Amino acid sequence: MTQQLAFATDPHFHHPSFHRQVDYPLSWQARLFNLATKLTVKPVLQYAAVTNNTMNVVNQIYRLTSPFTTHVPDFVKITPVSFEHCYGEWVRSGKRLKEEKVIYYLHGGGYFFSSIEQHRPLTWRLSRALHRPVFAINYRKAPDWQFHHWLDDAVTGYTYLLDMGFKPENIIVSGDSAGGNLTLILMQALKFSGISLPAGCICISPWTDIACEGDSMHTNRDHDPLFAASAVEALGQHYAKGASTWHPWVSPVNSDLTGLPPLLLMVGSTEVLRDDALRLADRARASGVPVVYEEWAAMPHVFPLFAFFLPEGRRAYKHIARFVHDLEKFQAGGYADH
């Protein structure tokens, strides 16, 4: 007799093929955003060499734009937290939050740029949509640090929550892009260390294959409005120095996914990283992990981050809330025998 999560086979929660096409009519905002980034950002990424100097320049540009990206509404409360090698912040959006529950957020940025401050447009909306605080950690990044450093920081943030008294079943870990990669690697580290896993994981446009061997790296090369496949491939080679791009703690698509908590994977249909999410979903489901895979038509990389402009980005939080709601319904009912 085996035990599965109740919603794993519930057609209301989860399509039998676990593959949900999200085909809202494409908004004019999305069309404009895709065109603008395809004409401006993508060419720069396509031809810029991936070097330490390039990374530092990108970081400087992001710092200059920080005043425009880190602002939050008056009803959002930010509380900083310091650790030995990194720092974090609590994001609370609105009143009457479920303070016994938490979203642990690992931001994206290719492991070399962006920050928890620049992801506040996402974290405060996540807190509001899920009615609970979000704790985000600003882990160490390249070019000064390597993959084991940001993993150490991710573990530090998770154990901090446990030490604060949060029960694992009240923690959901979420991340976007490289943060989605780190979310999945964190699960491997927790399993290896014998630390209790969280209730679930939410990965938005996750980068799960540093070797960049998914078919969409080629089939979506011309269709991705934001990312140049060559830039992603170059980043993968840059980070893997000293480790194989196939290593399961570098490319979680190659890891043993047995025992992972339920996963929500969201990705745009035209992303070069689409198959990073799809292949991870296939492998997780084959390992007995309940998976909800959502492929959003023509959405750019980490589109919920741009909810201030994209209607589809705002809708994404409703889908995330549905996943969390159904996950909690399962937790309340326990296991079902099949």
C-alpha positions as CSV (number, residue, x, y, z in Angstrom):
1,M,0.0,0.0,0.0
2,T,1.4,3.4,-1.0
3,Q,0.5,6.8,0.2
4,Q,0.2,9.8,-2.0
5,L,-0.8,13.4,-1.5
6,A,-4.6,13.6,-1.9
7,F,-4.4,16.3,-4.5
8,A,-1.9,14.4,-6.7
9,T,-4.8,12.7,-8.6
10,D,-7.5,15.3,-7.9
11,P,-8.6,16.6,-11.4
12,H,-9.9,19.8,-9.9
13,F,-6.5,20.6,-8.4
14,H,-4.3,19.0,-10.9
15,H,-4.8,18.1,-14.6
16,P,-4.3,14.3,-15.0
17,S,-1.3,15.0,-17.3
18,F,0.0,17.6,-14.7
19,H,0.5,19.9,-17.6
20,R,-1.7,23.0,-17.6
21,Q,-1.7,25.4,-20.5
22,V,-2.6,28.9,-19.4
23,D,-4.0,30.6,-22.5
24,Y,-5.4,33.9,-21.4
25,P,-5.8,36.4,-24.3
26,L,-2.5,38.1,-24.6
27,S,-2.8,41.6,-23.2
28,W,-1.6,44.7,-25.1
29,Q,0.8,45.3,-22.2
30,A,2.4,41.9,-22.7
31,R,2.7,42.5,-26.4
32,L,4.4,45.8,-25.8
33,F,6.7,44.4,-23.0
34,N,7.8,41.5,-25.2
35,L,8.5,43.8,-28.2
36,A,10.4,46.3,-26.1
37,T,12.6,43.7,-24.4
38,K,13.2,41.9,-27.6
39,L,14.5,45.1,-29.3
40,T,16.6,46.4,-26.3
41,V,17.5,43.9,-23.6
42,K,17.9,40.7,-25.6
43,P,20.5,42.0,-28.1
44,V,22.7,43.2,-25.2
45,L,22.5,39.8,-23.5
46,Q,23.2,38.1,-26.8
47,Y,26.4,39.8,-27.6
48,A,27.9,40.7,-24.2
49,A,30.6,38.4,-23.1
50,V,30.1,36.8,-19.7
51,T,33.1,38.0,-17.7
52,N,33.6,39.2,-14.1
53,N,33.7,42.8,-15.5
54,T,30.4,42.4,-17.3
55,M,28.8,41.1,-14.1
56,N,30.1,44.1,-12.2
57,V,28.8,46.5,-14.8
58,V,25.3,44.9,-14.7
59,N,25.3,45.1,-10.9
60,Q,26.1,48.8,-11.1
61,I,23.3,49.4,-13.5
62,Y,20.9,47.6,-11.2
63,R,22.0,49.6,-8.3
64,L,21.3,52.8,-10.2
65,T,17.7,51.6,-10.9
66,S,17.1,50.5,-7.3
67,P,15.2,53.7,-6.3
68,F,12.6,52.8,-9.0
69,T,12.3,49.1,-8.2
70,T,12.6,48.9,-4.4
71,H,9.6,51.1,-3.5
72,V,6.7,49.4,-1.8
73,P,3.2,50.7,-0.9
74,D,2.7,52.2,2.5
75,F,0.8,49.2,3.8
76,V,4.0,47.0,3.3
77,K,6.3,46.6,6.3
78,I,10.0,45.7,5.7
79,T,12.1,44.3,8.6
80,P,15.8,43.6,8.0
81,V,17.7,40.6,9.5
82,S,21.5,40.2,9.5
83,F,23.5,37.0,9.3
84,E,27.3,36.3,9.3
85,H,27.7,36.1,5.6
86,C,24.4,37.6,4.2
87,Y,21.3,39.4,5.2
88,G,17.5,39.0,4.8
89,E,14.3,40.8,5.2
90,W,10.7,40.2,6.3
91,V,8.1,41.5,4.0
92,R,4.6,41.9,5.5
93,S,1.8,43.1,3.2
94,G,-1.4,44.1,4.9
95,K,-2.9,43.2,8.3
96,R,-4.2,40.0,9.8
97,L,-1.5,37.8,8.3
98,K,-1.2,34.2,9.2
99,E,2.0,34.7,11.3
100,E,2.5,31.1,12.0
101,K,3.0,30.5,8.3
102,V,5.8,31.8,6.0
103,I,7.0,31.9,2.5
104,Y,10.8,31.6,2.3
105,Y,11.9,33.4,-0.9
106,L,15.1,33.0,-2.9
107,H,15.4,35.7,-5.6
108,G,16.7,35.3,-9.1
109,G,19.2,37.2,-11.0
110,G,21.5,34.7,-12.7
111,Y,23.4,34.2,-9.4
112,F,25.3,37.5,-10.0
113,F,22.9,40.4,-9.9
114,S,19.6,41.6,-8.4
115,S,18.7,41.5,-4.8
116,I,15.9,41.0,-2.3
117,E,15.2,44.8,-2.5
118,Q,14.8,44.6,-6.2
119,H,12.4,41.7,-5.9
120,R,10.1,43.5,-3.5
121,P,7.6,44.0,-6.3
122,L,7.2,40.3,-6.2
123,T,7.6,39.5,-2.5
124,W,5.1,42.1,-1.2
125,R,2.5,40.8,-3.7
126,L,3.2,37.3,-2.7
127,S,2.6,38.2,1.0
128,R,-0.6,39.9,0.1
129,A,-1.9,37.1,-2.1
130,L,-1.1,34.3,0.4
131,H,-1.9,36.3,3.6
132,R,1.4,35.5,5.3
133,P,4.8,37.0,5.8
134,V,7.6,36.5,3.3
135,F,11.2,36.0,4.4
136,A,13.7,36.7,1.6
137,I,17.4,36.2,1.9
138,N,20.1,38.1,0.0
139,Y,22.6,35.3,-0.6
140,R,26.2,35.7,-1.7
141,K,26.7,35.8,-5.5
142,A,29.2,35.6,-8.3
143,P,31.7,36.8,-9.3
144,D,33.1,36.9,-5.8
145,W,31.4,33.7,-4.6
146,Q,30.6,30.3,-5.9
147,F,27.6,27.9,-5.9
148,H,28.4,26.3,-2.5
149,H,28.4,29.8,-0.9
150,W,24.8,30.7,-2.0
151,L,23.7,27.2,-1.0
152,D,25.1,27.7,2.5
153,D,23.3,31.0,2.7
154,A,20.0,29.4,1.6
155,V,20.4,26.7,4.3
156,T,21.1,29.5,6.8
157,G,17.9,31.2,6.0
158,Y,15.8,28.0,6.3
159,T,17.3,26.9,9.6
160,Y,16.8,30.5,10.9
161,L,13.0,30.0,10.3
162,L,13.1,26.7,12.1
163,D,14.9,28.3,15.0
164,M,12.3,31.0,15.0
165,G,9.7,28.3,15.7
166,F,8.2,27.8,12.3
167,K,7.1,24.3,11.7
168,P,8.3,22.7,8.4
169,E,4.7,22.1,7.4
170,N,4.1,25.9,7.7
171,I,7.0,26.8,5.4
172,I,6.8,27.1,1.6
173,V,10.0,27.8,-0.3
174,S,9.8,29.8,-3.5
175,G,12.2,31.2,-6.0
176,D,12.5,32.5,-9.5
177,S,15.0,31.7,-12.2
178,A,18.4,31.1,-10.4
179,G,16.4,31.3,-7.2
180,G,14.2,28.5,-8.5
181,N,17.5,26.5,-9.1
182,L,18.5,27.3,-5.5
183,T,15.1,26.3,-4.2
184,L,15.5,22.8,-5.7
185,I,19.2,22.5,-4.6
186,L,18.2,23.5,-1.1
187,M,15.8,20.5,-1.0
188,Q,18.7,18.2,-1.8
189,A,20.8,19.8,0.9
190,L,18.0,19.5,3.5
191,K,17.4,15.8,2.6
192,F,21.2,15.1,2.8
193,S,21.4,16.8,6.2
194,G,18.3,15.1,7.6
195,I,16.5,18.4,8.0
196,S,12.7,18.3,7.6
197,L,11.5,19.6,4.3
198,P,8.9,22.3,3.8
199,A,5.3,21.8,2.9
200,G,5.8,22.8,-0.7
201,C,7.9,24.6,-3.3
202,I,6.9,27.3,-5.9
203,C,9.4,27.8,-8.8
204,I,8.9,30.6,-11.3
205,S,10.8,30.2,-14.6
206,P,13.4,28.0,-12.8
207,W,16.8,27.4,-14.2
208,T,17.2,23.7,-13.5
209,D,19.8,22.6,-16.1
210,I,23.0,24.6,-16.0
211,A,24.3,22.5,-18.9
212,C,21.4,24.0,-21.0
213,E,20.4,20.8,-22.7
214,G,16.7,21.3,-22.9
215,D,15.2,21.4,-26.4
216,S,13.6,24.9,-25.8
217,M,17.1,26.3,-25.7
218,H,17.0,25.8,-29.4
219,T,13.3,25.8,-30.4
220,N,12.6,29.1,-28.4
221,R,15.9,30.7,-29.3
222,D,14.2,33.2,-31.6
223,H,10.9,33.4,-29.6
224,D,12.1,34.3,-26.1
225,P,11.5,38.0,-25.8
226,L,14.0,38.5,-23.0
227,F,16.8,35.9,-22.8
228,A,19.4,35.1,-25.4
229,A,20.2,31.3,-25.3
230,S,23.8,32.0,-25.8
231,A,24.0,34.2,-22.7
232,V,22.3,31.5,-20.6
233,E,24.7,28.9,-21.9
234,A,27.7,31.1,-21.2
235,L,26.5,31.7,-17.7
236,G,26.2,28.0,-17.1
237,Q,29.8,27.4,-18.2
238,H,31.0,30.3,-16.1
239,Y,29.4,29.0,-12.9
240,A,30.3,25.4,-13.4
241,K,34.0,26.0,-13.1
242,G,35.3,23.5,-10.6
243,A,32.2,21.4,-10.9
244,S,30.4,19.5,-13.6
245,T,27.3,21.1,-15.1
246,W,25.7,17.7,-14.7
247,H,26.2,17.6,-10.9
248,P,22.8,17.2,-9.2
249,W,23.6,20.0,-6.8
250,V,24.3,22.3,-9.7
251,S,21.6,21.1,-12.1
252,P,18.7,19.8,-10.0
253,V,17.0,18.4,-13.1
254,N,19.6,15.6,-12.7
255,S,19.1,15.1,-9.0
256,D,17.1,12.4,-7.1
257,L,13.8,14.1,-6.6
258,T,12.2,11.3,-4.5
259,G,10.6,12.6,-1.3
260,L,10.3,16.3,-2.4
261,P,7.2,18.2,-1.3
262,P,4.5,19.2,-3.8
263,L,5.8,21.5,-6.5
264,L,4.3,24.4,-8.5
265,L,6.2,25.2,-11.6
266,M,5.3,28.3,-13.7
267,V,7.0,29.2,-17.0
268,G,6.4,31.1,-20.2
269,S,5.7,29.0,-23.3
270,T,8.3,30.9,-25.3
271,E,11.1,30.9,-22.8
272,V,14.4,29.3,-23.6
273,L,14.2,27.9,-20.1
274,R,10.7,26.4,-20.7
275,D,12.1,22.8,-20.8
276,D,14.0,23.4,-17.6
277,A,10.7,23.5,-15.9
278,L,9.0,20.8,-18.0
279,R,11.8,18.2,-17.7
280,L,11.9,18.9,-13.9
281,A,8.2,18.3,-13.8
282,D,8.5,15.1,-15.7
283,R,11.2,13.7,-13.5
284,A,9.5,14.8,-10.3
285,R,6.2,13.2,-11.2
286,A,8.1,10.0,-12.2
287,S,9.6,10.0,-8.7
288,G,6.2,10.2,-7.0
289,V,6.3,14.0,-6.4
290,P,2.9,15.8,-6.9
291,V,3.5,18.5,-9.5
292,V,1.5,21.3,-11.0
293,Y,3.1,22.5,-14.1
294,E,1.7,25.7,-15.7
295,E,2.9,26.9,-19.1
296,W,1.7,30.5,-19.7
297,A,1.3,31.5,-23.3
298,A,3.9,34.0,-24.6
299,M,4.9,35.2,-21.1
300,P,8.4,36.6,-20.5
301,H,10.9,35.2,-17.9
302,V,9.6,35.6,-14.3
303,F,6.5,37.5,-15.5
304,P,4.9,37.8,-12.0
305,L,7.8,40.2,-11.2
306,F,6.3,42.7,-13.7
307,A,2.8,42.6,-12.3
308,F,2.9,46.4,-12.0
309,F,2.5,46.4,-15.8
310,L,1.4,42.9,-16.9
311,P,-2.2,41.8,-16.2
312,E,-1.0,38.3,-16.6
313,G,1.5,38.8,-13.9
314,R,-1.2,39.9,-11.5
315,R,-3.3,36.8,-12.4
316,A,-0.3,34.6,-11.6
317,Y,-0.6,35.4,-7.9
318,K,-4.2,34.0,-8.0
319,H,-2.9,30.8,-9.4
320,I,-0.2,30.6,-6.7
321,A,-2.8,31.3,-4.1
322,R,-4.9,28.4,-5.4
323,F,-1.9,26.0,-5.2
324,V,-1.3,27.0,-1.6
325,H,-5.0,26.8,-0.7
326,D,-5.3,23.3,-2.1
327,L,-2.0,22.3,-0.4
328,E,-3.4,23.4,2.9
329,K,-6.7,21.5,2.2
330,F,-4.6,18.4,1.7
331,Q,-2.7,19.0,4.9
332,A,-5.9,19.4,6.9
333,G,-7.3,16.1,5.5
334,G,-4.1,14.1,5.8
335,Y,-3.1,11.3,3.4
336,A,-5.3,9.3,1.1
337,D,-4.7,5.7,0.3
338,H,-4.6,4.7,-3.4
